[in-house]
Amino acid sequence: MLEGKVLKDFNDKENKLKNYKKGQKFKAEDKRYKELEIKGFVEEGKEVTTKKDK
């Protein structure tokens, strides 16, 4: 799972069109995050651990 800041406002089509504004935190599975990073919506993400990863 990766997490980082939103660079451009967008509606997440895979999360009921939830709106993310510039500067907010965004967290998603690696593949989804990389897809949005390539499109310029989020900065380079940092790996985060979840409770079930432990």
Protein Blocks (a to p, Z undefined) as FASTA:
>chain_A
ZZdddfbdcddfkngoiacdehiacdddfklmmmmmmnopaccddddddfklZZ
